[in-house]
Amino acid sequence: MSRKATINRKTGETDISMTLDLEGTGQYTVSTGNGFLDHMLAQISRHGLFDLDVKAKGDIETGWHHLVEDCGIVFGQVFAKALGSPVGIIRMAHCYVPLDETLARVVVDLSGRPHAQIRTGLDDVMVETLPGDLVGHFLESFAYEAKVNLHAEVLTGQSPHHKAEAIFKGLARALREAVTIDQRAPDSVPSTKDSLG
């Protein structure tokens, strides 16, 4: 099965190219100009076993908001395109991720109905080179473009770095399970409505 897609999106604020292969092995090449954002996207690739190639540039002289938001948008778009038909997928999945003193929970439903409930505890802090509120904003942008129901929450923790990383690792693992083809129902849409959306 080939579930791979590329999205190129250029606006007056950003220029982003992203390729995602859901059947990958966790290989990545990521360049956004923000080291911590690169690190978080690498977590999605490695722990989701998705191959990911990202090249992103933006008007960072105005701050990181536009670039992070648009990377979330493009990741959502490329994820939805790569996934394609929902026939056979497991659809719903969750993951708890501990990282030293931090524990995060991420739950996804590839329902076709976008929603995001995000509680990172990062809104008023910097996470290395990234304003903490943009962690949640990236996740929201992804969820709405991918048409995914996403719940992500830091249950306990102190280090902003650990909080962000645990959430991104949790997202990766939950998405990895949710896109997996269910061997017991490989030809069925996982819904009593026989459709998602």
Helices and strands as residue ranges (DSSP letters): E 4-10, E 14-21, E 28-31, H 35-48, E 51-58, G 60-62, H 65-83, E 92-99, E 102-109, E 115-119, E 126-127, E 130-131, H 133-146, E 149-156, H 160-178
